[in-house]
Amino acid sequence: MRVTLALFAPLLLLLAPRADAGRTLWVGPRPVWLATEVGLPDGPVMPSLGQALAAARDGDTIVVPGGEHGGELVVEASVRILGFGRSELPRLHKRLVIRADDVLVDRLALAAATPSAVLVDGAARTTIRRCELRRATEGLHLVDATDARIEDNLFERVNRAIFIDGGEGHRVSGNLIHHAAMYAVEVSGACDVVLERNQLRRPDWTGVVVHSGAQVIARDNLIVGGDVGFSIQTDDNLLSGNVVQAAGRGVLVGVSPRGVDPTARHATGFLDAVDGGPTLHPRGNRLLDNRMQACRNEGILLRGALDTIVEGNTVRGGLHGLVLMSAASGNRVVRNDVSDVSRAGAAVVGSSGNELGDLPSVRLINAPGNALQRCGEVTEGGPGYDLPDPPRAPLGGGRLLLFGDLHTHSLLSDGCTTPAEILTYARDVLGLPFCALSDHGEVLDRQPGRWPGLNRTCIEQSLPGRFVAIPGYEVTYPVFWDGHYNVYYPHDRGLLHRAPYDDYTGLSPTETFTPARLLQALRDEDTDALVVRHHFGPTQDYWLDAPEDPELVPLTEICSVHGIFAGDQDLDTNGNDRRYEGLPHNGSVRQGLEAGRVFGIVASSDSHYGYPADRGMLAVLSDGVDIESLFEAMRARRTYGTTGAPIELGFTVNGAPMGSVLELAPAAVVQAEVTGTATIVSLELLRDGQVVALGAVDGVRAQLTYADASAPVPGRRYRVRALQQDGQAAWSSPVWFEPPAPLRADPARSLDRERMALMLYAASLRAWHKLPLGRLDGLSPAQALADPTTRPLALELWAGWVASAQTVNELAVELGLTDRGLSGRVVDRWHKRWGGQLPVTVAQVNPVLDLGAMAAVLGVELP
């Protein structure tokens, strides 16, 4: 009795009589043990939570028992919803929508998969506390709400845990947010928001992002991990007493317009110039008494920020304590405690008019007119003036070891910084000797000046013998089939290609429908292109169907911001990006090697936020710091990938460097050595995918020598991987002995990609004519979508068809997808993301398609 009373004391307090007390509605019969032991008030019994909500009046209390609860859950009255249970919280599997004022939700478990577990739609004084919100696209979404209280909740594995979209007066306190796939907390267009005493652990991207006119006070919060602790993109915010640990950077103030979701209701306009400075300059923010520990790059980054006060903060570890760049001006940076940084206390790049004091050292890069007081060593010069000399590669035959990034996105496609800012950050902040721009070709193709502008920027930012900027683009085929391919050129004369269908454009018969046709076009053009596989598909047949050309496609990306795709169970994240959660993960590097493919291993960031080499970096064993040497080394596969740390790794077989293809020999002698950035946990040698030897570890160093007792046989391959105590890792490219011919798909199961694309479009047309068209009857999709009076209805009808599982299954059978080992969930997601957009985008991009020619290719009669 005493234990039960203690357990339910909070519930008893909530159920105590109030002046405005209404009824107590019980969902399901009251448990005997609760009625007899606790003595809660009696009241009507409702068969379901949905019916209780429908019957509720202002002032009522709804008591929800443990167990499963479904149905439509809309709160239209001012009620209290209280959960109880001896061993578990009540679990709601439908979204809870709150539209009434003065609603309290206490002790519920909410797990709606999409779009959000709880939606507060314009309501005032909502309280959500002691709830658990798991595995939803959004945990809690506040839309134009006011004075909400979000207290002591648990959010776990949610894309965006808390999204405050407009409104004012919210208090978010005492919450634990674990492993948000995007942002733990996003505040857009809302004022007077207080975030305090929250713990945000392992956000994949950003802990707290504030944009589109929002104003926030954040104090005494803890953020562990992620790319950025706080991203502040608006004016007059206060950060005080917060702790950020082990993030890419602790605090970012300032970003250009595409740093926010372009679909957000409060988002500002976009920057369409080929290359220009950021148009947002956050002003008047205050960063006081915060602590940044073990951040990978810098503690505080002011990018284009104005009049910021940075005072009393502590920074321990990283490359720099603070970085000011992109015309940051009027900022006051004083009385901060910075130590244990590897490059400088502060770096000021392309910025003037700032006051800096009390720093151990300052680097000024193209930054005149700043006032420095009580600072230690100060160095000054132009772009790249103090780039460190690259080290010699371990076991590299005297070659240089060059770290860099091949995969970044800028404002020219879907990134949030200019091309020049990305390259400047890579060169002058990180000290990298090379970096590539790889915006989406489908977006670069929209305006004639974008691709030439990207090439021009690479030329302007390169420094002979010191820094190489590589022009490239990403060809975005559907990830679940053909994957993505990044194309790079050693000059500014390369031609731009794009995929026929993706998030940005529609199907066009003139495009490179398939990777095979892309590679053939690049061979025909003879432009010295180099291609890297990225987002190789998770289907079982990816490596069997992917085109093989080791000269043109010598490299494959093993990790990026999306996760680790090595195929090693103890390392793989299966993609931090929730788009891959639950999908079969067969398109790994391991599977590609087992299929007989010959490729080198690299890693890159795929950063869309202007942070090169974050969570993905490659190393190249190069003869020089020039684009010709880099391309020669990459074609020879003298590369390896890391999770973002500059781990120095050497690996040879019979004296030949990583990436080599050797003739059969009587024996194989393997040597490897590594110098890490943290304590080494293991250095492992893998022979044909199996660990056969471990290196001797001594702190941050490890060495391995292994003489294989068995003579090499055709197809044998060796590679090494190194793991650090801090979770960072490195993977070498393999060395092969006479690799066999690659495995290919059974022709009976292989689909012609062009035929598949046309079939998909034809199937969508047939589906259109199955719809109850009403007043659209007799119109083609193109006609219905082109007319403003019929377009809304056409889109609504099409969306309804896409949502039909039966139709998805019909389409899967029609396309032969079910014969390829794909689950229904994969088919459904693949179709919704790609197929469902085709009729709309085709009509927008090319409304005059020759459907007769398509029908002839398909051998079918279109309706």
N, C-alpha and C positions, 0 to 999 in steps of 0.2 A: 504494500500500500504506500509506504513512504517513498519507495523508488518510483512508483507510477506518478505520484503527486509531483515529485521533483522533475520528472521527465516532461510533464505536461503543464508545469507552472506557467510558462509563457502563454500557452493556449488559454488557461484559466483567466489570466489577466486580460487577454483580448476579449474574452467572452463575458467579462464583468459588466454589470448593467451600466448603460450610458443614458445621458439625458435624452438623446435622440434615438434610443434603442428601438430597433424594429424586430422582426422575427428572426429566428434561427432556422435556416433551411438545411436539412441533412441530405447529403447525396448518398442514397442507399440507406438501409436500416442502420440505426446506431448500434455499434458493437456492444454486447452485453458488458464486457469487461470495462468499457469506457463509461457506460451509463452508471454502473454500480460502484466502480472504484473512484471515479472522478466526480460524477454528479453534474454533468453539463446540462444546460437548459434543454428542455424538450422543444419540439417544433415539427413542422411538416417534413415528411420524407419524400424526396424527389428521386425518380429512377435514374437520372443521369445529371451530370454537371451542366450540360447544355440546357436541359429543361429547367434546372434550378436557376440558371442565369436568365432564361426567358421569363420565368415567373417572379423574379426578384423585384422588390420595390426599394426606393431610397431608404437607407438605414438598415437594411437586412444584413444578416451574416450568413454566409454559406460555408458549411463545414464539409471538407472533402476528405474521405478516407484514403489510406494507402491503396495502391493497385493501379490499374490502367483506366484511363478516361479519354474518350474520343468525342466525336461529334463537333458541330459548329459551336465555337466558344466566343461569343460576343457579349461584352459587358456594356449594357445600356443604362444601368442604374448605379447610384452611389452605394456600393456594397463593400463588405469585407469578405475576402475569400481566404479561408484558413485551412491549411492542410494538416493532417495528423496521421500517424501510423507508428506502430510499435517498432518495426524494423526497416521501413522504407517510406520515402515521401510519396505522395500521390503523383503519378506520372501522366502528363498531358501530351498527347501525340498530335494534337491539332493546334494551330496558332491561336493564342489568346489575344483578342482584339479589345482594347479598352477605349470606349468613346465617352464615358460618363466622367464627371468630376468626382473627386474625393473617393477614390477606390484604393483599397489596401489588398495586396496579394502577399501572402506569407506562407513559407514552407511548402512550395510546390516544386516538382521536377518537370521541366519543360524541354521537349526534344523535337519540336517540329523541324523537319528537314529543310523546308523552304517555304516562304522567303525569310521569315523571322519567327522566333519562338513567341515573342510578345511584341505587339504593336500598340503603342499609346498614340491614338489618333486625335490630336487637338484637345486632349483632356487636361484639366488642371488638378494639381495636388494629388497625383498618383504616387503611391508608395509600393515599391517592389523590394522585399527584403527576405533574406534567408532562403532564397530559392536556388535551385540548381538548373542551369541552362547548358545543354550539351549538344554538340554536333548539329548545329543549324547554320544556315547561310548567315543569318544575323541572330544574335541572341536577343537583344532588346533594341527596338527601333522607336524613338520618340519623334513624332512629326508635329511640329508647331504646338507642342505641349508646353505647359508652364508649371513651375514649382514642383517638379517631380523629385522624389527621394528614392535613390537606388542604393540600398544599404546591405552589406554583409551577404552578398550573393556569391555563388560559385559559377563561373563560366569556364567551360572546358571544350577545346577543339571546335571552336566556332570561327567562321571566316572573319567576322567583324562582331566582337562581343557586344559593344554598346555603341549605337549610332544615334547621336543627338542631332536631329535635322530641323533646325529652326527652334523658335520658342525662347524662353528665358527662365532664369531663377532655379536651375536644377542643381541638386547636390548629389554627388556620386561619392560614396565613402565606404571604406572597409570591405571592398569586394576583392575576391581572388579570381584573376583571369589567367588561365593556363593554356598556352599553345593556341593563340589566335592565329589563323592562317594569313590574315592581312593586317588589319589594325585592331589592337585591343580596344581602343576608344577613339572614335572619330566624332569631332564636333564641327558642324557645318552651319554657319549662319545663326547660331544661337548666342545669346548674351547672358552675362552674369551666371556662368557655369563654374561650380567649384568641384574640383577633384581632389580628394584628400584621403590619405591612409589606405590607398589601394595597392595591391600587389599584382603586377603584370609580369608574368613569367613566360619566357620563350615566345614572344610574338614573332611570327615569321618575318614580318616587314617592320612595322612601326608600333611602338607602345601607345603613344597618344599623338594624333594628328589634328591640328586646329586650322580651319581654312574658311574662306568665303565669308569674311566679316565677323566670324565668331570671336568671342572674348572669354578667356578662361583664367581662373586662378587655380594653379596646381601646387599643392604643398604636401610634403611628407609622404610622397608616393615612392614605391620601389619598383623599378623596371629591370628585369634581368634578361639579356639576350636581345636578338632582333637586329635589324639594320640601323634603326634610329630609335633612341629613347623617346624624345619629344620632337615633333616636327611642327614648328610654329610658322604659319603663313599669313598671319593677320597682325593688326596693331594692338598695342596696349594690353598685352597679357603679362601675367606674373607667374614665375616659377620660383618656388622657395622651398628649401629643405628637402628636395627630392634626391634620391640615390638611383643612379643608372650604372649597372654592372654588365661587363662583357658584351656590349653592343658594338655595332660598327662605329657609331658616334653617339655621344650622350645627348646633345641638343643641337638641332638644326633650326636656325631662324632665317627664313627667306627661301622662296622657291618661285619658279615661274609658273604660269597658269596651268600647265598640264600636270602639275604635281597633284592635282585633285581629280576626282572622278568626273569626267566630262558629262556624265548623266545626272550629277547632283543638281538639285533644284536651285541651289544658291551659288553654283560655280560661276566664276567670272569668264570673260571671253578668252579665246585662245590666241596664241601667237603663231601666225602663219608665215612670218618672214623666214627666209632660208637661214639666216644667221643674225641674231641680234641679242641684246641683253635681256634679262628677265624683266617682265613688265610689272611684277609685284615687288615692292620694296617695303616689307613690314617695318613699321616705325614705332618707337616708344616702348618696346618690350623690356622687361626687367628679369634678369637671371641672378638670383641672390642666394648665396649659401647652399648651393647644390653640390653634390659629390658625384664625380664620374670615376669609376674604377675599371681598369683593365679593358677600356674600349679599344677596338682594333686600330682605329685610325686617329680620330681627334676627339677630345672631350666636348668641345663646343665649336660649331661651324656657323659663321655668320655669312650667308651668301646673299649679297645685295641688300643686307639689312641696314636700316638707318636708325640712329639715335637710340641704340640699345645700351642699357646699363648692365654690365657683367661684373659683378663684384662679390667677393667673399666666397667664391666657388673653389672646390678642391678637385684637381685632376691628377690621377695616378695612372701612369702607363699610357701606351699608345704611341703613335708617330709624333703627334703634336698635341700640346695642351689646347690651343685654340687656333682656328684658321679663319681669316677674313678674306673674302674674295668677291669677284663680280661687282665691283664698284660699291662695296660696303663703305659707308661714310657716317661720320658723326657719332660713332660708337665709343663708349667709355669703358675700357677694360682695365680695371685696377684692383689691387689687393686680392688677387687670386693666388692660390697655392698650387703650383704646377711642379711635378717632379717625375722622375723615372720615365721620361719620354725619349724616344730613340733619335728624333731629328731636331726638334726645337720646341721651346716653350710656346712660341706663336709663329705662324707664317702669315704674312700679309701679301696677297697676290692681286695686283690690278686694282688696288683700293687706296684711297687717300682721305685725309681729314679725320683720322681716328686718333684717340688718345689711348696709349698703352703704357702700363706701368707694372713694376714688381714682377717681372718675368725673368726666368733664368737665361733665356736667349731668344732672339728674334731674327727671322729670315724675312727680308723685304725683297719681293720679286716684282719688278715694274711697279713700285709702290712709293712714289715720292709724297712728301707733304704730310706725314704722320708724326705726331708728337710722342716721343718715348721718354719715360722717366723711370729711374731706378731699375733699369733693365741690365742684364748681363751682356754677353757677347751679341753683337749686332752685325749681320752680314747683309750685303745689298748687291743686286745685279738685275740683269734682264732675264727673260724666260729661259729656264733651263741652266742658269749660270752655275748652279751648284749640284747638278745631277751627279749622284755617286757613280764612280767607276764600277762597271759590272764585274762580279767575281769570275774566276775561272771555274768551269764546270768540274765537279768531282769525276774522276775517271773519264774525263771528256776529251782527252788528247789535246789539251791546250785551248780548247774552244771556250768562248764566253758563255756564261749562264745568264740568259735574259728572261726576266719575268715580265708578263704583260697580260693583256685582256683582249680577246678577239670578238667580244659580243657585248655591245652597248647600244642603247636606243636614246634618241634625242627628240627634240621638238619636231623634227622633220617627219616623225611617224607618231609613236605613242609614248615617247619619253617626256620628261618634264624639264630638261635643261637644254641649252643650245649645244650644237656640236663642238664649238670652241670651248665651252665650259667643261665638257667631258674631257677633252684632250688636255686642257690646262690643268685640271685636277690630277689627271694621271701623271703628267710630267712634273709639275711644280709642287704638288702637295705629296703625292705618293712616291715620286722619284722613279717612276717606271721608264724603261727605255723604249717601250712601244705600246701602242694601243690602237684598236680598230673601232671604226664606226660601222654599225650593221643595222641600220634602220630597215623597216619592212618595205620590200620592193613594191608591194601592193599599194602603199601609201605614198612612197616617193614618186610613183608613176602618176599620181593625181595632178601634179603641177610640173610643168616642164623644167622649172629652175631648181628643183630640189636635189636631184641626183648630181647635176653639175656643181651645185653649191656645196654638197658634201665633199666631192672630190677637191674643190678649191680650198675648203677649210683644211683638209688633210695636208695639202701642199703648204699652206700658210703656217700651220702649227708644227711641221716637221723641222728638226734641226740636224743638219748633216753630221753624221757620226755620233750623235747624242740622243736623238729621239726620232722615232719613226711612227707616223700616223698612217694607218692602212685604211683605204676606202673599201667598203663592202656593203652588202645588203642581205636581208633574210628573205628567203622564198618560203612562204607559209602555206604548205600543203596541209590538209586535215591531219591533225596529230595522230588520230587513231588508225590512219592508213599509211600514208607516205611519209609522215613526219615533216620536219623543217630542214632546209638546207641553207647554210650561209655561204655566200659567194664573195671572194676577195680578189682584188687585182693588185699587181705590183706597180701600177701606173694609174693615170687619170683618164684612160681611153676605154675602159670597160663598158660593155653594154648592160642595160638594166633589164632583168626578167622578173616576172611575177607569176604567182600561182593563179589558177582560174577561179577558184572559189575559196573564200575564207571569211573572216569576220568583217572585211572591209569592202569587198567587191563581189560581183556576181560571175556567173559562168559566161565565158566568151570563147567562141570557137577558135579565135586567133591566138590564144595564150598557150603556154607550155603546160598541157594538161597533167603531165606526169613528171616525176624526177628523171625518168629515162630520157624524155624529150628535152628536159632542161640540160642534162649533161651532154646530149648530142648537139644541142644548139651551141653550148660553150666550146665543144670540140670543133665544130664547124667554123666558129668565129676566130679560133686560134689566137685568143687574147691573153694567154698565160694565166687564166683564172685558177684559183685554188678553192676547193669546196670543203666545208666541214659539216658533218651530220650533227643536227641538234633536234631534240624532241623526237628521237626515233620512236616509232609507234609501239604501244604496248601489246599489239596483237601477236599471236603465235607465229604468224608467217612473215613478220616484217623483214627479218634478215634474209628470208628465202626469196622475197619479192624485190627487195631493194636492189637498184642497179649497182654493178660492180665495176669500179674503175680506180684502182689504187693510185694511179698517177694524178688523176683529176680530183679524187676524193680521198686524200691520204689520212684524214684525221676524223675522230669522233669525240664528241663532248661527253665526259663522264659525270660531271656535276656542274651545277649552276645554282642560282637563287631558287630554282624549282626543286632542288633536291639532289640526291646521289643516285645514280643509275648504273652502279657497277655490276649488279647481279650478285653481290656478296651479302648474304642475309644479315650479317652482323653490322654492316655499314649502311645499307640502303635505307633511305627514308621513304622510298616509293613516291617521292615528290612531296615537298612541303605544301605545294599548291593543291588545294582540295579538289581540283578538277581530276586528279588522278586517284583519289582515294577510292578503294574498293575495286579498282580495275585490275585485270590480269597484267602482271608486270613481267612480260617475257621479252620485251625489246631492250634488254640490257646489254652492256658491253660484253659481259661474260657470254651471253647467248650468241652475239655476233662473232666472237672468237671461236666458239664451238661450232659455228656454221662454216668455218673455214675462211672467214673474211680477214684480210690483211689491212690493218689500219693502226695509226698511232693514236695515242690517248692525250687529250687536252682537257682543260676545264676553263670556264670563263663565267663572268658574273651574270650575263643577260640582264644587266641593270637598266631599269627604266627611270631611275631617280638620280642619275649623275654620279654614281659611286662605282667607278671601275674596280675590278679585282675584288669585289666584295662577295664572299662566299663562292668564289670560283676564280682560279688564276692558272695560267699555263706557264711553263718554263720551256725555253728553246735553247738547245746547244748550238750556237751560231758562230760562224767565223768572224762576224762583225756586226756593228750596229747600223745596218742599212737594209733597205727593203729587199734587195736581191739576196743577201745572205740569209735573211729571215725566211724567205720563200724557199730557198734551197734546203734549209734545215727542216722546214715543215714538210716539204715533199719527201724528204728522206726519213720522216717520222722521228727525228731526234727531239722528241718532246715528251713532257709528262704533265700531269694535271695535279693541282692541289685544291683544297677546300677554301683557299684564300690566303694561307700563310706562305711566306717565301721559304719553304723547306728546300734545302739543297740536297739533291738526290743524284747519285751516280750509279750506273748499272751497265755491265758489259758481259758478253758471253764470248769466250775465246778471244777476248780483246776487242770485239766489235761493239759499237755503241747501241743503245736502245733504238728500236725501229729497224734494225738490220734484218735481212733475209740471207741466211747462210747456206752453203752447200753442206751435205752430210760430212761429218768428221768422226774420227774414232772416239772422241770424248767431248764432253762439254764442261768447261770450267767457268763458273759464274762468280763474278765479283760485284759487290754492291756496298755502298756506304752512304750515310745520310747525316746531315747536320740540321737539327730541327730548331724551331723557335720556342720550344718548350720541351719538357722531359719526354724522351722517346719511350713508348710502351712496347713497340715491336717493330722489327724489320723482317718481313716475310718474303720468301721466295716461292712463287707458284709455278709449278710445271704442269702444263695442260690443265690449268685451273685448280690444281690441288696444292696445298702448302706442303713443301718437302723439306724446308730448312728454315731456321730462325737465325737472325744475326745476333751478335754479342752487343748488348746495350750498355752504354756508359753515359748516363745523364742525357744530354741533348745530342749525343752522337751514338751511332751504331755502325757496325761493319759486318760483312758476311763474305765468306769464301766457301764455295761448294763445288766439289768435283763429282759430277754425276757418274755413278758406277755403271749405269746402263748407257750404251752407245745411243746417240740420237737416232731417231727414226723419222721418216718423212712426216711432216706435219707437226712435229714437236715444237712447243713454244714455251718460253720462259718469260716471266715478268716479276717485278717486285712491288710491294706496297709498304708504306711506313705509316704507323699510327702514333699520334702524340697523346699525352695525358689530358690535354685540353680539348680533345675531340677533333683536332685538325688532322688531315691525312694527305698522303701523296701516292699517286699511282704511276708507275713507269709505263712507257710503251713497251710492247713485247719484242723479243727477238725470236725469229722462226728458223727452223731447219726445213727447207723445201716444203713450204705449205702446199697442201693438196688443193685441187680445184674446189671452189666454194660450192656448198650445197645450194640447190635451187628448188623452187616450189614444183610440186607435181603439176604438169600442164593442165591436167583435168580439173585442178582446184584453183588454178591461177586465173585471176580476172584481168581482162584488158582494161587499163585505167581509163582510157578515153571512152571506151564503151560504157564503163560504169558511170562516168560523169553524165553522159548523154542519157543513160537509162534513168538516172536519178531525176533529171529534168523532165523526161517523158513521164515518169511515174507521178511527178508533182502535177503535171498537166492533167493526167487521168484523175488524180485525186480532186483537182479543182472541179471537174465535171461531175464528181460524185456528191459534191456539197449541195445542201438545200439553198440554192442561190437566190431564190426569190426575184427581186427586181434586178439582180445582176445576171439573170439567165440570158444566155446568148452573148455575153461579153467574155472575151478572153481575159486571162489574168492581167496581161499588159494593159488592156483597155480599162478594166475595172480599177487598176491602180493608178492609171494616168489621170483619171477624172477625179477632181477634188471632191465631188459630191458622192462618189461611190467608194473612194479609197478607204475611209474608216471601216465601212462594213466589210469590204474585201479583206482587210487585215484581220478583222475580228473573226471572220469565217475561217481564214487560213490558220490563225492561232488555235482555234478550236480543233481543227483537223490535226494539227501537229500534236496536240495534247492527247489525242486518242491512241491508247495503247494498241487497240486492234489494228488501226491503220498503220502504226509503226511496224507491227509484226507482219502485216501484209507487204509493206515495203521491203522489210528485211528478206522475206522469202523471194520477192520479185528480183531483188538485187543479188541473191545468192549469198547473203551475209551469214545466214545460219549455218552454212557449210564450212565456215572458216573458223569454227571454234570460238566464236564470240558469244558472250553472254547476252541475254536480253537487255540487261542494264547498259552494256556498252553500246548495243545497237540503238537503244532509246536515246542515250546521251549524244552519240555521234549524230544521229538524225536530227535531234532538236537543235544542235549547235550549227550544223552545216546544211543539211538537207532542207530544214524548215525555212531557211533564208533564201533559197534559190529563186522561187518565183518573184519575190519582191525585188531582189537585187538585179535579176535579169531584166525585169521591166524598167528599172531605173537606169541601168548601165547601157543596155542594148535592146530597146523595145522592138526592133525589127529583125528578129532572128528568122533564119530560114528553117522553119520547122519541118518542111518537106524533106530537106536534106538530112535532118536528124532522123526522121522516120525511115529514110532509105538506109542509113547506117545501122539503125536498130533492127530493121527488118520487121517493123510493126506498123500498124495503122493507128495514128493518133486520133483521139475523139475530136 
